[in-house]
Amino acid sequence: MPQARWAARLADGLSPYWRWLFVIAFVGVTVLALWPGNSRLPVLLGWHVVNHLAAFIVLTMLARAAWPLLGRIWLFAALMVHGAAIELLQSLPVINRSMSLYDWGVDAVGIGLGLVMVWIAGRLAGEPW
């Protein structure tokens, strides 16, 4: 598949930058998630659940690219801790948002979808999981 080879070459070319891209996305997701509720930014994708899914799919894919030797369970656990920390911090009065176990569950689904997407991309590129 020529597209898969092209994508693999692109990913290899970006390898020095994956960790920086992850840090930028991580900080961006965290800032948006902790933006005070009384001065809320516009919803990026128009639907609250989609925002959670998109954020954690992107974080998962970037984390996997940045640390390819990190086990899937550890990656899942680390991002779940991040999602839990966001939800706990949202309950602080200064943030003026609400903590939600439902949102944390959606984060877990996003992480799972991100791992599946990384697996599919790896299979198409002929790489082992």
CYANA upper distance limits for C-alpha pairs under 8 A (distance plus 0.5 A):
  1 MET  CA      5 ARG  CA      7.14
  1 MET  CA    124 LEU  CA      8.29
  2 PRO  CA      6 TRP  CA      6.70
  3 GLN  CA      7 ALA  CA      6.61
  4 ALA  CA      8 ALA  CA      6.58
  4 ALA  CA    121 ALA  CA      8.49
  4 ALA  CA    124 LEU  CA      6.23
  4 ALA  CA    125 ALA  CA      5.40
  5 ARG  CA      9 ARG  CA      6.71
  5 ARG  CA    125 ALA  CA      6.60
  6 TRP  CA     10 LEU  CA      6.72
  7 ALA  CA     11 ALA  CA      6.63
  7 ALA  CA    125 ALA  CA      8.06
  8 ALA  CA     12 ASP  CA      6.66
  8 ALA  CA    125 ALA  CA      6.56
  9 ARG  CA     13 GLY  CA      6.63
 10 LEU  CA     14 LEU  CA      6.80
 11 ALA  CA     15 SER  CA      6.70
 14 LEU  CA     18 TRP  CA      6.91
 15 SER  CA     65 ALA  CA      8.05
 15 SER  CA     66 ALA  CA      7.77
 17 TYR  CA     21 LEU  CA      6.63
 17 TYR  CA     66 ALA  CA      8.48
 18 TRP  CA     22 PHE  CA      6.57
 18 TRP  CA     62 LEU  CA      6.87
 18 TRP  CA     63 ALA  CA      8.25
 18 TRP  CA     65 ALA  CA      6.62
 18 TRP  CA     66 ALA  CA      5.19
 19 ARG  CA     23 VAL  CA      6.68
 19 ARG  CA     62 LEU  CA      8.05
 19 ARG  CA     63 ALA  CA      7.86
 19 ARG  CA     65 ALA  CA      8.48
 19 ARG  CA     66 ALA  CA      5.33
 19 ARG  CA     67 TRP  CA      8.30
 20 TRP  CA     24 ILE  CA      6.68
 21 LEU  CA     25 ALA  CA      6.67
 21 LEU  CA     62 LEU  CA      7.53
 22 PHE  CA     26 PHE  CA      6.38
 22 PHE  CA     59 LEU  CA      7.03
 22 PHE  CA     62 LEU  CA      5.78
 22 PHE  CA     63 ALA  CA      6.58
 22 PHE  CA     66 ALA  CA      7.66
 23 VAL  CA     27 VAL  CA      6.54
 24 ILE  CA     28 GLY  CA      6.54
 25 ALA  CA     29 VAL  CA      6.48
 25 ALA  CA     58 VAL  CA      8.24
 25 ALA  CA     59 LEU  CA      7.15
 26 PHE  CA     30 THR  CA      6.62
 26 PHE  CA     59 LEU  CA      7.15
 27 VAL  CA     31 VAL  CA      6.53
 28 GLY  CA     32 LEU  CA      6.65
 29 VAL  CA     33 ALA  CA      6.48
 29 VAL  CA     55 ALA  CA      6.93
 30 THR  CA     34 LEU  CA      6.59
 30 THR  CA     86 ILE  CA      7.58
 31 VAL  CA     35 TRP  CA      6.47
 32 LEU  CA     41 LEU  CA      8.30
 33 ALA  CA     86 ILE  CA      7.27
 33 ALA  CA     90 GLN  CA      8.25
 34 LEU  CA     86 ILE  CA      7.51
 34 LEU  CA     89 LEU  CA      7.78
 34 LEU  CA     90 GLN  CA      6.63
 34 LEU  CA     95 ILE  CA      6.88
 34 LEU  CA     97 ARG  CA      8.47
 35 TRP  CA     39 SER  CA      8.02
 35 TRP  CA     40 ARG  CA      6.81
 35 TRP  CA     41 LEU  CA      7.90
 35 TRP  CA     95 ILE  CA      7.21
 36 PRO  CA     40 ARG  CA      6.53
 36 PRO  CA     94 VAL  CA      7.67
 36 PRO  CA     95 ILE  CA      4.93
 36 PRO  CA     96 ASN  CA      6.12
 36 PRO  CA     97 ARG  CA      7.19
 37 GLY  CA     95 ILE  CA      6.76
 37 GLY  CA     96 ASN  CA      5.40
 37 GLY  CA     97 ARG  CA      5.56
 38 ASN  CA     96 ASN  CA      7.07
 43 VAL  CA     47 TRP  CA      7.46
 43 VAL  CA     48 HIS  CA      7.73
 43 VAL  CA     51 ASN  CA      8.25
 44 LEU  CA     51 ASN  CA      7.34
 45 LEU  CA     50 VAL  CA      7.08
 45 LEU  CA     51 ASN  CA      6.51
 46 GLY  CA     50 VAL  CA      8.20
 46 GLY  CA     51 ASN  CA      8.35
 47 TRP  CA     51 ASN  CA      6.91
 48 HIS  CA     52 HIS  CA      7.16
 49 VAL  CA     53 LEU  CA      6.73
 49 VAL  CA    103 ASP  CA      7.92
 49 VAL  CA    106 VAL  CA      7.36
 50 VAL  CA     54 ALA  CA      6.39
 51 ASN  CA     55 ALA  CA      6.51
 52 HIS  CA     56 PHE  CA      6.75
 52 HIS  CA    103 ASP  CA      7.64
 52 HIS  CA    106 VAL  CA      6.89
 52 HIS  CA    107 ASP  CA      6.25
 52 HIS  CA    110 GLY  CA      7.59
 53 LEU  CA     57 ILE  CA      6.47
 53 LEU  CA    106 VAL  CA      6.87
 53 LEU  CA    107 ASP  CA      6.55
 53 LEU  CA    109 VAL  CA      7.51
 53 LEU  CA    110 GLY  CA      4.89
 53 LEU  CA    111 ILE  CA      8.32
 54 ALA  CA     58 VAL  CA      6.62
 54 ALA  CA    110 GLY  CA      7.33
 55 ALA  CA     59 LEU  CA      6.68
 55 ALA  CA    110 GLY  CA      8.09
 56 PHE  CA     60 THR  CA      6.39
 56 PHE  CA     79 LEU  CA      8.33
 56 PHE  CA    107 ASP  CA      6.38
 56 PHE  CA    108 ALA  CA      8.37
 56 PHE  CA    110 GLY  CA      5.46
 56 PHE  CA    111 ILE  CA      5.87
 56 PHE  CA    114 GLY  CA      7.74
 57 ILE  CA     61 MET  CA      6.67
 57 ILE  CA    110 GLY  CA      5.42
 57 ILE  CA    111 ILE  CA      5.97
 57 ILE  CA    112 GLY  CA      8.32
 57 ILE  CA    113 LEU  CA      6.79
 57 ILE  CA    114 GLY  CA      4.78
 57 ILE  CA    115 LEU  CA      8.36
 58 VAL  CA     62 LEU  CA      6.56
 58 VAL  CA    114 GLY  CA      7.43
 59 LEU  CA     63 ALA  CA      6.41
 59 LEU  CA     79 LEU  CA      8.46
 59 LEU  CA    111 ILE  CA      8.38
 60 THR  CA     64 ARG  CA      6.57
 60 THR  CA     75 LEU  CA      8.07
 60 THR  CA     76 PHE  CA      8.45
 60 THR  CA     79 LEU  CA      8.02
 60 THR  CA    111 ILE  CA      6.20
 60 THR  CA    114 GLY  CA      5.84
 60 THR  CA    115 LEU  CA      7.12
 61 MET  CA     65 ALA  CA      6.74
 61 MET  CA    114 GLY  CA      6.11
 61 MET  CA    115 LEU  CA      7.41
 61 MET  CA    117 MET  CA      8.18
 61 MET  CA    118 VAL  CA      6.68
 62 LEU  CA     66 ALA  CA      6.48
 63 ALA  CA     67 TRP  CA      6.41
 63 ALA  CA     68 PRO  CA      8.36
 63 ALA  CA     75 LEU  CA      8.03
 64 ARG  CA     68 PRO  CA      5.66
 64 ARG  CA     70 LEU  CA      7.88
 64 ARG  CA     75 LEU  CA      8.10
 64 ARG  CA    118 VAL  CA      8.07
 70 LEU  CA     74 TRP  CA      7.19
 70 LEU  CA     75 LEU  CA      7.05
 71 GLY  CA     75 LEU  CA      6.70
 72 ARG  CA     76 PHE  CA      6.51
 72 ARG  CA    115 LEU  CA      8.22
 73 ILE  CA     77 ALA  CA      6.54
 74 TRP  CA     78 ALA  CA      6.48
 75 LEU  CA     79 LEU  CA      6.75
 76 PHE  CA     80 MET  CA      6.59
 76 PHE  CA    108 ALA  CA      8.44
 76 PHE  CA    111 ILE  CA      7.03
 76 PHE  CA    112 GLY  CA      8.26
 77 ALA  CA     81 VAL  CA      6.68
 78 ALA  CA     82 HIS  CA      6.89
 79 LEU  CA     83 GLY  CA      6.70
 79 LEU  CA    111 ILE  CA      7.91
 80 MET  CA     84 ALA  CA      6.60
 80 MET  CA    104 TRP  CA      8.22
 80 MET  CA    107 ASP  CA      7.79
 80 MET  CA    108 ALA  CA      7.04
 81 VAL  CA     85 ALA  CA      6.56
 82 HIS  CA     86 ILE  CA      6.74
 83 GLY  CA     87 GLU  CA      6.84
 83 GLY  CA    104 TRP  CA      6.45
 83 GLY  CA    107 ASP  CA      6.98
 84 ALA  CA     88 LEU  CA      6.63
 84 ALA  CA    104 TRP  CA      6.87
 85 ALA  CA     89 LEU  CA      6.51
 86 ILE  CA     90 GLN  CA      6.57
 87 GLU  CA     91 SER  CA      7.28
 87 GLU  CA     98 SER  CA      8.07
 87 GLU  CA     99 MET  CA      5.30
 87 GLU  CA    100 SER  CA      6.80
 87 GLU  CA    101 LEU  CA      8.24
 87 GLU  CA    103 ASP  CA      8.32
 87 GLU  CA    104 TRP  CA      7.58
 88 LEU  CA     92 LEU  CA      7.94
 88 LEU  CA     99 MET  CA      6.54
 89 LEU  CA     95 ILE  CA      7.92
 89 LEU  CA     99 MET  CA      8.28
 90 GLN  CA     95 ILE  CA      6.21
 90 GLN  CA     96 ASN  CA      7.37
 90 GLN  CA     97 ARG  CA      5.53
 90 GLN  CA     98 SER  CA      6.09
 90 GLN  CA     99 MET  CA      6.05
 91 SER  CA     95 ILE  CA      7.52
 91 SER  CA     96 ASN  CA      7.44
 91 SER  CA     97 ARG  CA      6.40
 91 SER  CA     98 SER  CA      5.60
 91 SER  CA     99 MET  CA      5.56
 92 LEU  CA     96 ASN  CA      7.02
 92 LEU  CA     97 ARG  CA      7.98
 93 PRO  CA     97 ARG  CA      8.18
100 SER  CA    104 TRP  CA      7.08
101 LEU  CA    105 GLY  CA      6.69
102 TYR  CA    106 VAL  CA      6.81
103 ASP  CA    107 ASP  CA      6.73
104 TRP  CA    108 ALA  CA      6.92
105 GLY  CA    109 VAL  CA      6.94
106 VAL  CA    110 GLY  CA      6.72
107 ASP  CA    111 ILE  CA      6.74
108 ALA  CA    112 GLY  CA      6.69
109 VAL  CA    113 LEU  CA      6.60
110 GLY  CA    114 GLY  CA      6.54
111 ILE  CA    115 LEU  CA      6.74
112 GLY  CA    116 VAL  CA      6.80
113 LEU  CA    117 MET  CA      6.63
114 GLY  CA    118 VAL  CA      6.69
115 LEU  CA    119 TRP  CA      6.65
116 VAL  CA    120 ILE  CA      6.69
117 MET  CA    121 ALA  CA      6.63
118 VAL  CA    122 GLY  CA      6.57
119 TRP  CA    123 ARG  CA      6.67
119 TRP  CA    129 TRP  CA      6.77
120 ILE  CA    124 LEU  CA      6.70
121 ALA  CA    125 ALA  CA      6.70
122 GLY  CA    126 GLY  CA      6.59
122 GLY  CA    127 GLU  CA      5.49
122 GLY  CA    128 PRO  CA      7.16
122 GLY  CA    129 TRP  CA      7.06
123 ARG  CA    127 GLU  CA      6.23
123 ARG  CA    128 PRO  CA      7.44
123 ARG  CA    129 TRP  CA      8.09
